[in-house]
Amino acid sequence: MRHRNEHSAGDRYCVRVPQVVATVCSVILVGLAIFQVVLLAGVPLARFAWGGEDHYLQPQFRWFALLTVAGCLVGAFAALQGANILLVIPVLVSQIACYLYAVVCFGAFILTARSRSLTERRVMLPVFVVLSGLFLIVAIAGHIS
């Protein structure tokens, strides 16, 4: 007879997978946020983002880069919350946020696929596909009771 606090190996696996996935997702999103901050600082890496036509971030994209930083940080929070690593907002809210971020990342994938820049497509398409899948995993399996 098992006690209430004992869990089988399968139970621990189901709890740990969403947590690992959310951590990987958060690391990628923080990396994207840092990349946007580096672009805002004037480092010539804009060929990997924002259309890939220029080496430096153009002034008209600065506000979008700031919004992207905020969105990436909120997304990292949503992923960690969705996998029960952070417990700040209600479960349903974090689950919906993870589904929304999965859709947003897939939308970013589609928009990036239409980019004229081969460099941007090569770098960012895999990132957006992976993020979309990771958010979907967290949304579906994140709150195991």
Secondary structure, DSSP 8 states (H G I E B T S, - for coil): ---TT---HHHHHHHHHHHHHHHHHHHHHHHHHHHHHHHHTT-S-GGGSTTS--SS--GGGHHHHHHHHHHHHHHHHHHHHHTTSS--S-HHHHHHHHHHHHHHHHHHHHHHHT-S-HHHHHHHHHHHHHHHHHHHHHHHHS---
